[in-house]
Amino acid sequence: MVPDSVMLFLDLPKILTSGRGYEADVVEAVRKVGLPALVLPADVVTSEEAIEALLDRCDADICSLTYRGQFTGVSLWRGEDFRNFSSIESPVSVLNVNTFQDYLLAREACRGRVERAWATE
């Protein structure tokens, strides 16, 4: 049985890559969609504030969003010069969901956001 949430994405266009590894696949995907490109992995949970910080502060061809000094997988590509690279530290948390414990943290963070949004309506 496929969860209903997966069905939401069936009609969206997909970009298939050769599967040579994360970095190679990101470069291939960016070249297919064109520049500028925002890379936002599906297993990353963050807020609009983190993405805005990346967009506002990026002054290089490639900028990667970091959180507590660690790469998050989120990046902005404005060019392809790998020597013109910058790391942008996120002002808010960025959670990369790789384990079940990460999933539980992400679920609680998302629930908190929804509850706060409902409280302001």
Secondary structure, 3 states (H helix, E strand, C coil): CCCHHHHCCCCCCCCCCCCCCHHHHHHHHHHHHCCCEEECCCCEECCHHHHHHHHHHCCCCEEEEEECCEEEEEEEECCCCCCCEEEEECCCCCEECCCHHHHHHHHHHHHHHHHHHHHHC
